[in-house]
């Protein structure tokens, strides 16, 4: 048995283990609503529990006392704040360890496919790296979509909260109304903040964790205004109306900027992807000709120079089309 077969067998084994855990999570979430709620709360705590750690740790230890052996093993595995936050934004019910296991299995599969079907050995390593970071890239795309949708929903949530305050509700009870009435993703984020306040965290710590989970500039404006009003007083409903109006104006301006810079962004994508697409095309159509780029010393210099110039061009175009709002 050669080492390629060993790597392929190991990747298949890791895939099987990851698939079993994913199916277990899906079955557990559909069959036991309480365990699904517990798992989601733990994920929120890991994703944004930077403040009030003592009280959150007490809650976690108390819940795990009555949990089963499997849950204790799963939630005792090492976790990463950043990865848990990305998994939360993507709506994937998995732990950090399971995600890393899946990424490694995906990389092993990519290496095996590259070694078996692509001529040069270096292409197998390149394909393995692409497969390794592909799941993380997917999480980054989902996070961007999450933040865009959250920013779109935030003005409506502020209007909802202002109406609740005018009708006699407190800010905390207004959060509960938002968590119960509005749609995802803002619903779950406000629900997590309410849960942390109910666990004993101060409103300042709960809002700080909220801003850690959701790195939105508009949300920071909102949390700062709420905390200042709580200490100094004032008409909270009027403050919420003004912040909501400001956020809507910023979103409208952002849309106008995206429309005006659409041509530049499209040009950037074409200029960056065109050499890569042509290299891939020549790789399959005329391999002997294009292989001189990595078999000859001059070709390696040309590849390094082209890659460096691509990076410079991408950086310059990004600076041109990016406007800070």
Secondary structure, 3 states (H helix, E strand, C coil): CCHHHHHHHHHHHHHHHHHHHHHHHHHHHHHCHHHHHHHHHHHHHHHHCCCCHHHHHHHHHHHHHCCCHHHHHHHCCCCCHHHHHHHHHHCCCCCHHHHHHHHHHHHHHHHHHHHHHCCCHHHHHHHHHHHHHHHHHHHHHHHHHHHHHHHHHHHHHHHHHHHHHHCCCCHHHHHHHHHHHCCCCHHHHHHHHHHHHHCCCCHHHHHHHHHHHCCCHHHHHHHHHHHHHHHHCCCHHHHHHHHHHHHHHHHHHHHHHHHHCHHHHHHHHHHHHHHHHHHHHHHHHCHHHHCHHHHCHHHHHHHHHHHHHHHHHHHHHHHHHCCCC
